[in-house]
Amino acid sequence: TPSIASLHGSLTGMLQWLLDFPPSNRSQARFGNPMFRMWHKRLVERSVNV
């Protein structure tokens, strides 16, 4: 169905973002993983298209 295809496309795109922003091994990150913040920023910027 079109809704499942749309959901699949969105999840596939977000999976690619995980590859773009792999988790950082910096143990000195005080408030979470910096790469997650970059991933989340992209999600917010592109949320209309997702």
JOFEN-V408744 format. One record per residue. RES is the residue in one small letter. SS is DSSP state (~ for helix, > for strand, _ for the rest). PHI is phi in radians with two decimals (999 if undefined). D_LAST is the distance of its C-alpha to the last C-alpha in whole Angstrom. Layout:
res ss phi d_last
RES SS PHI D_LAST
RES SS PHI D_LAST
This chain:
res ss phi d_last
t _ 999 17
p ~ -1.06 14
s ~ -1.17 12
i ~ -1.18 13
a ~ -1.09 12
s ~ -1.15 9
l ~ -1.07 9
h ~ -1.06 10
g ~ -1.09 8
s ~ -1.11 5
l ~ -1.15 9
t ~ -1.10 10
g ~ -1.10 8
m ~ -1.18 9
l ~ -1.10 12
q ~ -1.08 13
w ~ -1.08 12
l ~ -1.08 15
l ~ -1.24 17
d ~ -1.24 17
f _ -2.19 18
p _ -1.15 20
p _ -0.99 22
s _ -1.44 25
n _ -1.60 28
r _ -1.25 29
s _ -1.39 31
q _ -1.55 32
a _ -1.16 29
r _ -1.34 30
f _ -2.11 27
g _ 1.62 24
n _ -1.34 23
p ~ -1.04 22
m ~ -1.19 20
f ~ -1.11 18
r ~ -1.09 18
m ~ -1.17 16
w ~ -1.08 13
h ~ -1.14 13
k ~ -1.05 13
r ~ -1.11 11
l ~ -1.04 8
v ~ -1.12 10
e ~ -1.11 10
r _ -1.89 6
s _ -1.08 5
v _ -1.14 6
n _ -1.46 4
v _ -1.49 0
